[in-house]
Amino acid sequence: MNTPTDMKKIVVTQPVHPEVLARLQTQGRVVMNPGPEPWGLELLHQHLGDADALMAFMPDRVDAHTLRHAPRLRTVACALKGHDNFDLVACAQAGVQVSFVPDLLTAPTAELALGLAIAAARHVLVGNHRMREQGYHGWRPTLYGSGLQGATVAVVGLGAVGRAIVDRLAGFGCAQVLGYDPQAHDARVAPVTLDEAFARADYVFLAVPLLPQTRHIVNSHLLARARPGLVLVNVGRGSVVDEAAVVAALESGHLAAYAADVYEMEDWALPDRPTQVHEGLLRSPRTVLTPHLGSAVRSVRLAIEQQAAEHLIAGLHGVLAEALRPLPNPVKL
């Protein structure tokens, strides 16, 4: 059993389930943010000053600057999938191993993507608002939208989430499913260029990571070539989309709706990122915006935390399982 002098310090930047906290407490002294607001950098650096391990979440950024404040840190267990907010080269150079949870978020994110598409195309939020604000007086011929049955749908990005979206589209009777991904192929979709995807599709789902070549891949030029009345859904990364261009396309009527679970302001690795969601998205009646709910399923979040906790514990014990080896450095944005 650990004694007070040899107990490792574990920093957890967001509250976790009680059973996960109890598991971590068997391995060391846990300092946990009661949440839900993230710690500021100054407070995080204070906690990391004598920390051996860190469990990190979506709002966190670990780079060379952070590591200079964490001389004892040896393992970072990320309770998330995307890793563009973490400088993996800086971590490797500092002898800090980094782990992620790559698979558990796939299904719930794909489910949410379909829910966002239906909510946006069928005016669910506007209808809900009218019911609450104006009362209900019986059916009226209003708020006509569009459906997935008979539609042409494009999935941009055929990684795990993109393929899971394709899986779920199979039951909706789409006329055709298109796919764009220079690095992957799926026999169930018709391969197209990005321009073709936007020009032909009634719905486009974005499921791509944030890389130099994908930042603002959806911009004013691409949207101008899109099929009029397009419904655009983003569950990839916020900065894949130029939010200002989306707002302009919504205001002109060229874009029928935009639904998103991710936003440019979340991409902490970008020094020029905006500090808030574009005001035009917030005020538009043709947007459906959720606060990064992709993995917000109770059983899934528990499983993610449990897997991250086991990665952290393995790292504390010097175990370098395949999932814990430093990942190849992503191209800097």
DRENDO-1510 file (C-alpha; in Angstrom, 1 decimal, always signed):
<recs>
REC; n; res; u; v; w
REC; 1; MET; +0.0; +0.0; +0.0 .
REC; 2; ASN; +1.3; +3.5; -0.8 .
REC; 3; THR; +2.6; +5.6; +2.0 .
REC; 4; PRO; +2.2; +9.4; +2.1 .
REC; 5; THR; +5.8; +9.8; +0.9 .
REC; 6; ASP; +5.6; +7.6; -2.2 .
REC; 7; MET; +2.0; +8.3; -3.3 .
REC; 8; LYS; +1.8; +9.6; -6.8 .
REC; 9; LYS; -0.1; +12.8; -7.5 .
REC; 10; ILE; -2.8; +12.5; -10.1 .
REC; 11; VAL; -4.5; +15.6; -11.6 .
REC; 12; VAL; -7.9; +15.2; -13.1 .
REC; 13; THR; -9.1; +18.3; -14.9 .
REC; 14; GLN; -12.9; +17.5; -14.9 .
REC; 15; PRO; -15.2; +15.6; -12.5 .
REC; 16; VAL; -15.4; +11.9; -13.1 .
REC; 17; HIS; -17.8; +9.2; -12.0 .
REC; 18; PRO; -17.4; +8.1; -8.4 .
REC; 19; GLU; -16.2; +4.6; -9.3 .
REC; 20; VAL; -13.5; +6.1; -11.6 .
REC; 21; LEU; -12.3; +8.5; -8.8 .
REC; 22; ALA; -12.2; +5.6; -6.4 .
REC; 23; ARG; -10.1; +3.5; -8.8 .
REC; 24; LEU; -7.6; +6.4; -9.3 .
REC; 25; GLN; -7.4; +6.9; -5.5 .
REC; 26; THR; -6.1; +3.4; -5.1 .
REC; 27; GLN; -3.0; +4.6; -7.1 .
REC; 28; GLY; -2.2; +8.0; -5.6 .
REC; 29; ARG; -3.4; +11.3; -4.3 .
REC; 30; VAL; -6.0; +12.7; -6.7 .
REC; 31; VAL; -6.6; +16.4; -7.2 .
REC; 32; MET; -9.8; +16.8; -9.2 .
REC; 33; ASN; -11.5; +19.9; -10.6 .
REC; 34; PRO; -15.1; +19.8; -9.3 .
REC; 35; GLY; -16.1; +21.4; -12.6 .
REC; 36; PRO; -17.8; +21.9; -14.9 .
REC; 37; GLU; -15.8; +25.1; -15.8 .
REC; 38; PRO; -12.2; +24.3; -16.8 .
REC; 39; TRP; -9.3; +25.5; -14.7 .
REC; 40; GLY; -7.5; +28.5; -16.0 .
REC; 41; LEU; -3.9; +28.0; -17.1 .
REC; 42; GLU; -2.4; +29.5; -14.0 .
REC; 43; LEU; -4.3; +27.1; -11.7 .
REC; 44; LEU; -3.7; +24.1; -13.9 .
REC; 45; HIS; +0.1; +24.9; -13.8 .
REC; 46; GLN; +0.0; +25.1; -10.1 .
REC; 47; HIS; -1.6; +21.7; -9.8 .
REC; 48; LEU; +0.8; +20.2; -12.3 .
REC; 49; GLY; +3.9; +21.5; -10.5 .
REC; 50; ASP; +4.4; +18.3; -8.6 .
REC; 51; ALA; +2.0; +16.0; -10.5 .
REC; 52; ASP; +3.0; +12.6; -11.9 .
REC; 53; ALA; -0.1; +11.9; -14.0 .
REC; 54; LEU; -2.8; +13.9; -15.7 .
REC; 55; MET; -6.2; +12.9; -16.9 .
REC; 56; ALA; -7.2; +15.4; -19.6 .
REC; 57; PHE; -10.5; +16.4; -21.3 .
REC; 58; MET; -11.7; +18.3; -24.3 .
REC; 59; PRO; -11.0; +21.8; -23.0 .
REC; 60; ASP; -7.4; +21.1; -22.1 .
REC; 61; ARG; -4.2; +22.0; -24.0 .
REC; 62; VAL; -0.9; +20.3; -23.3 .
REC; 63; ASP; +2.1; +21.8; -25.1 .
REC; 64; ALA; +5.7; +22.7; -24.4 .
REC; 65; HIS; +4.6; +25.7; -22.3 .
REC; 66; THR; +2.4; +23.5; -20.1 .
REC; 67; LEU; +5.1; +20.9; -19.7 .
REC; 68; ARG; +7.6; +23.4; -18.4 .
REC; 69; HIS; +5.3; +23.7; -15.4 .
REC; 70; ALA; +5.1; +20.0; -14.9 .
REC; 71; PRO; +8.6; +18.7; -14.3 .
REC; 72; ARG; +7.5; +15.4; -12.8 .
REC; 73; LEU; +4.7; +14.6; -15.2 .
REC; 74; ARG; +5.1; +11.2; -16.9 .
REC; 75; THR; +1.8; +10.3; -18.3 .
REC; 76; VAL; -1.2; +12.1; -19.8 .
REC; 77; ALA; -4.4; +10.0; -20.3 .
REC; 78; CYS; -6.9; +11.8; -22.5 .
REC; 79; ALA; -10.5; +11.0; -22.0 .
REC; 80; LEU; -11.2; +11.9; -25.6 .
REC; 81; LYS; -10.6; +10.8; -29.2 .
REC; 82; GLY; -9.3; +13.9; -31.1 .
REC; 83; HIS; -5.7; +14.9; -30.2 .
REC; 84; ASP; -5.0; +18.1; -32.1 .
REC; 85; ASN; -5.0; +20.1; -28.8 .
REC; 86; PHE; -2.0; +18.1; -27.6 .
REC; 87; ASP; +1.6; +18.6; -28.8 .
REC; 88; LEU; +2.7; +15.0; -29.1 .
REC; 89; VAL; +6.3; +15.8; -30.1 .
REC; 90; ALA; +6.7; +18.1; -27.1 .
REC; 91; CYS; +5.3; +15.4; -24.8 .
REC; 92; ALA; +7.6; +12.7; -26.3 .
REC; 93; GLN; +10.7; +15.0; -25.9 .
REC; 94; ALA; +9.8; +15.6; -22.3 .
REC; 95; GLY; +9.4; +11.8; -21.7 .
REC; 96; VAL; +5.6; +12.1; -21.3 .
REC; 97; GLN; +3.5; +9.3; -22.7 .
REC; 98; VAL; +0.1; +10.2; -24.1 .
REC; 99; SER; -2.9; +8.0; -24.5 .
REC; 100; PHE; -6.3; +8.5; -26.1 .
REC; 101; VAL; -9.7; +6.6; -26.2 .
REC; 102; PRO; -10.2; +6.2; -30.0 .
REC; 103; ASP; -13.2; +4.0; -30.4 .
REC; 104; LEU; -15.8; +4.5; -27.7 .
REC; 105; LEU; -17.0; +7.9; -29.0 .
REC; 106; THR; -17.7; +6.7; -32.6 .
REC; 107; ALA; -21.3; +5.3; -32.2 .
REC; 108; PRO; -22.8; +8.1; -30.1 .
REC; 109; THR; -21.2; +10.8; -32.3 .
REC; 110; ALA; -22.7; +9.1; -35.4 .
REC; 111; GLU; -26.1; +8.9; -33.7 .
REC; 112; LEU; -26.0; +12.6; -32.8 .
REC; 113; ALA; -25.1; +13.5; -36.4 .
REC; 114; LEU; -28.3; +11.9; -37.7 .
REC; 115; GLY; -30.3; +13.5; -34.9 .
REC; 116; LEU; -28.8; +16.9; -35.8 .
REC; 117; ALA; -29.6; +16.4; -39.5 .
REC; 118; ILE; -33.2; +15.5; -38.8 .
REC; 119; ALA; -33.7; +18.4; -36.3 .
REC; 120; ALA; -32.3; +20.9; -38.8 .
REC; 121; ALA; -34.1; +19.7; -41.9 .
REC; 122; ARG; -37.5; +19.2; -40.1 .
REC; 123; HIS; -37.4; +22.5; -38.2 .
REC; 124; VAL; -37.6; +20.8; -34.8 .
REC; 125; LEU; -36.3; +23.6; -32.7 .
REC; 126; VAL; -38.4; +26.3; -34.4 .
REC; 127; GLY; -41.5; +24.1; -34.0 .
REC; 128; ASN; -40.7; +23.5; -30.3 .
REC; 129; HIS; -40.2; +27.2; -29.8 .
REC; 130; ARG; -43.6; +28.0; -31.4 .
REC; 131; MET; -45.4; +25.5; -29.3 .
REC; 132; ARG; -44.0; +27.0; -26.1 .
REC; 133; GLU; -44.3; +30.6; -27.1 .
REC; 134; GLN; -47.5; +30.7; -29.2 .
REC; 135; GLY; -49.4; +27.7; -27.9 .
REC; 136; TYR; -50.9; +24.9; -30.1 .
REC; 137; HIS; -54.1; +25.4; -32.0 .
REC; 138; GLY; -54.0; +22.4; -34.3 .
REC; 139; TRP; -52.2; +21.4; -37.5 .
REC; 140; ARG; -51.3; +24.2; -39.9 .
REC; 141; PRO; -49.5; +24.0; -43.3 .
REC; 142; THR; -46.2; +25.5; -42.0 .
REC; 143; LEU; -42.6; +24.6; -41.4 .
REC; 144; TYR; -42.2; +22.3; -44.3 .
REC; 145; GLY; -38.7; +20.8; -44.5 .
REC; 146; SER; -36.9; +17.9; -46.1 .
REC; 147; GLY; -36.3; +14.3; -45.3 .
REC; 148; LEU; -33.6; +11.7; -45.7 .
REC; 149; GLN; -35.8; +9.3; -47.7 .
REC; 150; GLY; -35.0; +9.8; -51.4 .
REC; 151; ALA; -32.2; +12.3; -50.6 .
REC; 152; THR; -28.7; +12.3; -51.9 .
REC; 153; VAL; -26.3; +12.3; -48.9 .
REC; 154; ALA; -22.6; +12.9; -48.8 .
REC; 155; VAL; -20.2; +11.9; -46.0 .
REC; 156; VAL; -17.0; +13.9; -45.9 .
REC; 157; GLY; -14.4; +11.8; -44.0 .
REC; 158; LEU; -14.7; +8.0; -44.0 .
REC; 159; GLY; -12.9; +7.3; -40.8 .
REC; 160; ALA; -14.6; +5.5; -37.9 .
REC; 161; VAL; -17.2; +8.2; -37.4 .
REC; 162; GLY; -17.9; +8.7; -41.1 .
REC; 163; ARG; -18.3; +4.9; -41.6 .
REC; 164; ALA; -20.7; +4.8; -38.6 .
REC; 165; ILE; -22.8; +7.5; -40.2 .
REC; 166; VAL; -22.9; +5.5; -43.4 .
REC; 167; ASP; -24.1; +2.5; -41.3 .
REC; 168; ARG; -26.9; +4.4; -39.8 .
REC; 169; LEU; -28.0; +6.0; -43.1 .
REC; 170; ALA; -28.8; +2.5; -44.5 .
REC; 171; GLY; -32.2; +2.5; -42.8 .
REC; 172; PHE; -33.4; +5.9; -44.1 .
REC; 173; GLY; -34.0; +5.0; -47.7 .
REC; 174; CYS; -31.6; +7.6; -49.2 .
REC; 175; ALA; -31.4; +7.7; -52.9 .
REC; 176; GLN; -27.7; +7.7; -52.9 .
REC; 177; VAL; -24.8; +8.0; -50.4 .
REC; 178; LEU; -21.7; +9.7; -51.7 .
REC; 179; GLY; -18.3; +9.7; -49.9 .
REC; 180; TYR; -15.2; +11.9; -50.0 .
REC; 181; ASP; -12.0; +10.9; -48.4 .
REC; 182; PRO; -8.6; +11.0; -50.1 .
REC; 183; GLN; -7.2; +8.5; -47.6 .
REC; 184; ALA; -10.0; +6.0; -47.3 .
REC; 185; HIS; -12.6; +4.2; -49.3 .
REC; 186; ASP; -15.9; +2.5; -48.4 .
REC; 187; ALA; -17.5; +0.2; -50.9 .
REC; 188; ARG; -21.0; +1.3; -49.7 .
REC; 189; VAL; -20.6; +4.8; -51.0 .
REC; 190; ALA; -20.0; +6.4; -54.4 .
REC; 191; PRO; -16.6; +8.1; -54.3 .
REC; 192; VAL; -16.7; +11.8; -55.3 .
REC; 193; THR; -14.6; +14.9; -55.1 .
REC; 194; LEU; -15.3; +17.4; -52.4 .
REC; 195; ASP; -16.8; +19.8; -55.0 .
REC; 196; GLU; -19.0; +17.0; -56.3 .
REC; 197; ALA; -20.2; +16.1; -52.8 .
REC; 198; PHE; -21.4; +19.7; -52.2 .
REC; 199; ALA; -22.8; +20.2; -55.7 .
REC; 200; ARG; -24.9; +17.0; -55.7 .
REC; 201; ALA; -25.9; +16.3; -52.1 .
REC; 202; ASP; -29.0; +17.4; -50.2 .
REC; 203; TYR; -27.2; +16.6; -46.9 .
REC; 204; VAL; -23.5; +16.7; -46.2 .
REC; 205; PHE; -22.0; +15.3; -43.0 .
REC; 206; LEU; -18.6; +16.4; -42.0 .
REC; 207; ALA; -16.6; +13.8; -40.0 .
REC; 208; VAL; -13.0; +14.8; -40.6 .
REC; 209; PRO; -10.1; +15.6; -38.2 .
REC; 210; LEU; -8.5; +19.0; -38.0 .
REC; 211; LEU; -5.3; +19.1; -40.1 .
REC; 212; PRO; -3.7; +21.8; -42.2 .
REC; 213; GLN; -5.4; +20.5; -45.3 .
REC; 214; THR; -8.8; +20.4; -43.6 .
REC; 215; ARG; -8.9; +23.7; -41.9 .
REC; 216; HIS; -11.7; +25.8; -43.5 .
REC; 217; ILE; -12.2; +23.1; -46.1 .
REC; 218; VAL; -15.8; +24.4; -46.1 .
REC; 219; ASN; -15.4; +28.0; -47.1 .
REC; 220; SER; -17.3; +30.6; -49.1 .
REC; 221; HIS; -16.0; +29.2; -52.5 .
REC; 222; LEU; -17.2; +25.7; -51.7 .
REC; 223; LEU; -20.5; +26.8; -50.4 .
REC; 224; ALA; -21.1; +28.9; -53.5 .
REC; 225; ARG; -20.8; +25.7; -55.5 .
REC; 226; ALA; -23.1; +23.8; -53.2 .
REC; 227; ARG; -26.5; +22.6; -54.2 .
REC; 228; PRO; -29.1; +25.2; -53.1 .
REC; 229; GLY; -31.0; +24.1; -50.0 .
REC; 230; LEU; -28.1; +22.0; -48.7 .
REC; 231; VAL; -28.3; +20.8; -45.0 .
REC; 232; LEU; -24.8; +20.8; -43.6 .
REC; 233; VAL; -23.9; +18.8; -40.4 .
REC; 234; ASN; -20.6; +19.1; -38.6 .
REC; 235; VAL; -19.5; +16.6; -36.0 .
REC; 236; GLY; -15.8; +16.6; -36.9 .
REC; 237; ARG; -13.9; +19.6; -35.8 .
REC; 238; GLY; -15.1; +23.2; -35.6 .
REC; 239; SER; -12.3; +24.8; -37.7 .
REC; 240; VAL; -13.0; +22.4; -40.6 .
REC; 241; VAL; -15.7; +25.0; -41.3 .
REC; 242; ASP; -15.3; +28.8; -41.8 .
REC; 243; GLU; -18.2; +29.8; -39.6 .
REC; 244; ALA; -18.4; +33.3; -41.1 .
REC; 245; ALA; -18.9; +31.8; -44.5 .
REC; 246; VAL; -21.6; +29.5; -43.2 .
REC; 247; VAL; -23.5; +32.4; -41.7 .
REC; 248; ALA; -23.3; +34.3; -45.0 .
REC; 249; ALA; -24.7; +31.3; -46.9 .
REC; 250; LEU; -27.5; +30.9; -44.4 .
REC; 251; GLU; -28.4; +34.6; -44.6 .
REC; 252; SER; -28.5; +34.4; -48.4 .
REC; 253; GLY; -30.7; +31.4; -48.3 .
REC; 254; HIS; -28.3; +29.3; -50.3 .
REC; 255; LEU; -27.7; +27.0; -47.3 .
REC; 256; ALA; -30.9; +25.7; -45.9 .
REC; 257; ALA; -29.6; +24.7; -42.5 .
REC; 258; TYR; -26.4; +24.2; -40.5 .
REC; 259; ALA; -26.2; +21.8; -37.5 .
REC; 260; ALA; -23.1; +21.5; -35.4 .
REC; 261; ASP; -21.7; +19.9; -32.3 .
REC; 262; VAL; -18.2; +21.4; -32.7 .
REC; 263; TYR; -17.0; +25.0; -33.1 .
REC; 264; GLU; -13.9; +27.0; -34.1 .
REC; 265; MET; -13.5; +28.5; -30.7 .
REC; 266; GLU; -12.8; +25.0; -29.3 .
REC; 267; ASP; -9.6; +24.4; -31.3 .
REC; 268; TRP; -7.2; +25.6; -28.7 .
REC; 269; ALA; -4.1; +24.7; -30.7 .
REC; 270; LEU; -4.9; +27.5; -33.2 .
REC; 271; PRO; -3.5; +30.8; -32.0 .
REC; 272; ASP; -5.9; +32.8; -34.1 .
REC; 273; ARG; -9.1; +30.9; -33.2 .
REC; 274; PRO; -12.1; +32.9; -32.2 .
REC; 275; THR; -13.0; +33.1; -28.6 .
REC; 276; GLN; -16.7; +32.4; -29.0 .
REC; 277; VAL; -19.2; +30.8; -31.4 .
REC; 278; HIS; -20.0; +33.1; -34.3 .
REC; 279; GLU; -22.9; +35.4; -33.3 .
REC; 280; GLY; -24.6; +34.8; -36.7 .
REC; 281; LEU; -24.9; +31.0; -35.9 .
REC; 282; LEU; -26.5; +31.7; -32.6 .
REC; 283; ARG; -29.1; +34.1; -33.9 .
REC; 284; SER; -30.1; +32.2; -37.0 .
REC; 285; PRO; -33.4; +30.3; -36.9 .
REC; 286; ARG; -31.9; +27.8; -39.3 .
REC; 287; THR; -29.1; +26.4; -37.1 .
REC; 288; VAL; -29.2; +23.6; -34.6 .
REC; 289; LEU; -26.3; +23.9; -32.2 .
REC; 290; THR; -25.3; +21.5; -29.4 .
REC; 291; PRO; -22.6; +22.0; -26.8 .
REC; 292; HIS; -20.2; +19.2; -27.9 .
REC; 293; LEU; -22.6; +16.3; -26.9 .
REC; 294; GLY; -21.1; +13.7; -29.3 .
REC; 295; SER; -20.1; +11.4; -26.4 .
REC; 296; ALA; -22.6; +12.6; -23.9 .
REC; 297; VAL; -24.2; +9.3; -23.2 .
REC; 298; ARG; -23.9; +8.2; -19.6 .
REC; 299; SER; -22.7; +4.7; -20.2 .
REC; 300; VAL; -20.3; +5.9; -22.9 .
REC; 301; ARG; -18.8; +8.6; -20.7 .
REC; 302; LEU; -18.3; +6.2; -17.9 .
REC; 303; ALA; -16.6; +3.7; -20.2 .
REC; 304; ILE; -14.3; +6.5; -21.6 .
REC; 305; GLU; -13.3; +7.6; -18.1 .
REC; 306; GLN; -12.6; +4.0; -17.1 .
REC; 307; GLN; -10.5; +3.3; -20.1 .
REC; 308; ALA; -8.6; +6.6; -19.6 .
REC; 309; ALA; -8.1; +5.7; -15.9 .
REC; 310; GLU; -6.6; +2.4; -16.8 .
REC; 311; HIS; -4.3; +4.0; -19.4 .
REC; 312; LEU; -3.2; +6.5; -16.7 .
REC; 313; ILE; -2.5; +3.7; -14.1 .
REC; 314; ALA; -0.6; +1.7; -16.7 .
REC; 315; GLY; +1.5; +4.7; -17.4 .
REC; 316; LEU; +2.2; +5.3; -13.7 .
REC; 317; HIS; +3.5; +1.7; -13.5 .
REC; 318; GLY; +5.7; +2.2; -16.5 .
REC; 319; VAL; +3.7; +0.0; -18.8 .
REC; 320; LEU; +4.0; +1.0; -22.4 .
REC; 321; ALA; +1.1; -0.9; -24.0 .
REC; 322; GLU; +0.6; -0.2; -27.7 .
REC; 323; ALA; -2.2; +2.2; -27.0 .
REC; 324; LEU; +0.2; +4.2; -24.8 .
REC; 325; ARG; +3.1; +4.7; -27.1 .
REC; 326; PRO; +3.6; +8.3; -28.2 .
REC; 327; LEU; +1.6; +8.8; -31.4 .
REC; 328; PRO; +3.2; +10.2; -34.5 .
REC; 329; ASN; +3.3; +13.9; -34.4 .
REC; 330; PRO; +0.4; +15.5; -36.4 .
REC; 331; VAL; +1.4; +18.2; -38.9 .
REC; 332; LYS; +1.4; +21.5; -37.0 .
REC; 333; LEU; -1.6; +23.7; -37.8 .
</recs>
